[in-house]
């Protein structure tokens, strides 16, 4: 009696091709069990290609010919005839897969596509010690400059970076490529290294929204994370830690030129209120700074509260 569970484990979604190629379930199982793990994955890759990209396979409709090829030809020649000639390193990657077939047959084609595309992703895949569906997911989601074998292993195995985080990163980079390709290019050059660092800087990919009020000559919006960091150093405070609240639209910072930092908090649909206004090292406003701020607030739109917290 044929153990169909083993046959299914060895072939996954392409079981029908295996049976059709070898003539019966018994013959298919016998051939698969006798083959090496890498050889089985090569066969599965061929059957996946026949399923989804049959036009690329030499004599794809002749299963008798392909049965002879799968059994007698060398791995490299089989892959060439199946249309994988540009997937450099395909044999080695397939040899690092688990003994079972990939559950989604299209993943074999994803491996081939990554290897054919070249670049950091192909290099990371060729040098990854472990290859699995999770490995492929991480490679496809990581920014190209962070895609190294070490980082892939870190995200896929050691840290187990959540899928949502990787997909969010992928989405944000795609959006940023459309909105501000220069900023994206700068980020890629700046954040090279571990994904722990790169992924922790997800929000830095997102530019600040436009200020809710353009301010005055003396009260100027801090409209970028770079400026926020610079003013944080200048005033020796920690406003750079609040960049996320600015990006999410819950607060906005302004500088009262050379005198103070002012934070406005959003109050739902009502508008904006001053959360605090402080001088260098979080010192209270001087009388002059308080006066200048009150004068600037006279120019604010109606949805800005003009009350200064420092006032008695």
N, C-alpha and C positions, 0 to 999 in steps of 0.2 A: 504494500500500500504506500502511496506517495504521501510524504509529509508536506502538505501544502503550505503549512506555516513557514517552513524553512525556505521553500521555493519563493514564497511571497517576500520573506525577509531579504533574500539574495537578489531579488529583481525589482521590488517595489512596484511602481506604476507601469513598468514596462514588461510585466510578466507575460502578457499576451504575445509580445514580440519574441520573448525567449522561447515560448512553447511553439510558436509558428516557425521560428528559425530551426529548432532542433527536431521538430516533428511531433513531440508529445511532452507531457509534463515529466514523465520518467526520464526521458533522454535529456531534457533541459536540466533537470535537477542533477543528473549524473555528471553532465559537462560542467555545470557551475561548481559543484562540490570539488571536482578534480582540479579546477583552475585556481590560480593564486588570487588573493584578494584584489590586487591591482588589475589583473586580467579581467576579473568579473566587472569591476567598475568601468574598464574600457568598453566592455560589451554593453553595459548599461548606457554609457555615453553614446555609443553608436545607435542603440535603439531609441534613445531620447532624440537624437538628431533625426532619425527616420520619422519620429512622431511629429516633431514641430518644424523641422527644416529639411524635409525629405529631398528637396531639390538640390541640396548641397552634397548629397551622398552619391558616390559613383555606383551605378547600377542598383539603386536603392530598391527597385522592385523585384530583384532577383535574389530571393532568400537562400536558394541553393548555393549560389556563388558566395553569398555572405557567410553561410555556415562554414564553408571551406576556408574562407579568409579568417574568420574568428578563431578557428582551430589551428590553422597552419602558419599564418603570417606573423611577423614580429609586431610588437606593440606600435612602434612608430609608423609602420606601413599601414596598419589598420586605421590609425587615427588620420593619416593623410588621405586615404581613400574615403573616409567618412566626412571629410571636409574640415578637419581640425588642424590643418597644416600650419596655420598662423598662431596657434595656441602654444607658444613655446613654454616647455616645462609641464605640459599637461600630464604626461606619464608620472612624473614625480609627485605632483599634487594628488592625483588619483591614488597613488600608492600610500598616501598618508591618511586616507579616509578609513573610517571604521569598516569592519567586515560586512556590515549590512548595506544594502543599497540606500541611496538618499531617498527620503520619503517623497520628495517632490522632484520628479525627473527633470524639470526645467533647471534645477540647480546645477546639473552637469553642464548645461549650456551657459549658465552664468559663470561658472569656472572658466570655461573656454573663452567667453567674451572678455572677462577681466584680463586673462593672460594675453589675449590678442590685442588688447588696447594699449599694453605697455605701461610705462610710467611707474609711479610709486605703488599703485594698487597691485599691479602685476608682480612687482618685486616683493611686496609684502606677502602675497599669496604664495609665491614660490619658496619663500624662506620661513613660512609659518610652520612650527613644529607639529601643530595639530590642525587638521582641516575638518570643518563640520559646517552644517547649515548656519550655525551661530557665527562662525568665523566669516563666512561670506556676507552675512548681514552687517557685521561690524565694518568690514572692508568697504562695502558699498556706502555706508553711512558716514564714515570718518572723512573729514576734509583731506584733500590730497596731500597737503604738506604734513599732516599728522599720521598719514597711513604708512607705518613701518611695521615689520613683523613683531617687534617688541610691543608697540602700542596696541596692535591688534590682539595679541595674547593678553595684554593687560586688561583691555576692555571686555574681551570675550570670556576669559577664564578667571583671572585673578579678581578683578573688581566687579565683574558682571554688571557693567553699565546698563541701566534699564533701556529697553527698546525705545521707550517714549523719549528719553533724553537724546538718543542717537537720531531718531526721526525728527525731533525738534531741531537739532543742529542742522540736519540735512535741509529741512524746510527753510530755516532762517538763512542759510547760505544761498539757497536758490533765490530767495526774495531779495537778499542784499545784492546778489549779482545783477538783478534787474534795477534796483533802486540806486545803488551807489557802488559800482564795480571798483572804483579807486579805493574806497574804504575797505572793501573786501580784500583787495590786493595787498593793502598795507597790513591788514590783520594777518594774512597768510605769511607775510615776511616776518612779522614780529613774533607770532606765536608758533614757533617750531620747537618741538620737544615732546614731553610726555602728554598723553591725552588727559591726564589728571589735571594738568595745568590748562591745556587748551579747552577742554570741555567745561572747566570751571569758569571760563571766560565767555560762555555763551552769550550773556547779555551784552558784552562789549561789542558784539556784532551789530547791535541795534542802536542806531543813531538816536539822540534825544529828539523828542517831539518839538515842534515850534513852541516858543515861549507863549504863555497865555496873555502876556502883555509885553510890548516891545520895550517898555521902560522909558527912561529919560536920559539926558546927557550924564547925569550923576548916578542913576540907578540902572545898572546894565544887567540883562539876563545872562546867566552862565549856561550856554546852550550846547555844550559838548562835554563828554567825560574827560577829555584832555584838559579842558579849562577847569573843570571841577577839581581835578587832581592838582593843578597848578595853584589854584586859590587855596586849596586845603593846605598845601605846603607854605604858601605865603602867610596865611593867617594862623597856621599851626593849630588846625582843628581836624575833625574827622569827617568833613562833609563828603569826602570821596567815597565813603562807605554807603552813601545814600543814593548812588547813581541809579540803582534799580528802581527806587521809588519815583525818580524823575522819568525814567523810561516808561513806567507803567501809568504815568499821568496823575499820580497822587500828590506830588509836590514839585516845586521849582525853586531854584536858587537864583538870587540876584546879588550883585556886589554894589554896595554904596561906595563909590570910588575911593580906595585907599583908607576907608574908615570902618566898614563893617560888611558882614555877610548876612543876608536876609533870606529866610526860608518861608515861602508861601505854601500852605497846605490847601489842597482842594477839599471843599465841603460840598460834595455831591453836585447837584445842579445849581446850588446857590451861588457858588463862585469860589473865591480864594481868601484865606485869612493868613495873617502873619503868625507863623509858629514860634519864631524867635528872630531877634536881630541882635547880633553880638559882634564885638570888635575882635582884634587879635587875641589869640589864646582864650577865646570865649569870654572875654571881658565885657562888662556892661557898656552900653553906648555912652559916649561922652555927650554932654549937652549939645555940642555943635553937631555931632553925628545924628542925634535924635531930631534936631531941628531940620537938618538937611533931608532926612528921611521923610519927615512929615510934609515938607514942601514938595518932595517928589511924589508922594502919595496923592497930592491934590490933583495930579494929572492922570491918576489911574482911572480905568473904566469903572462903571457902576458895580460890576461883579467882583470888585476888589475891596475888601474891608480895610479901612484906613486907621484902624486902631493899632497902636504900637504896644506890644506887651510890656515894654519897659516903663511905660507911662504910669504914674501914680493914679 
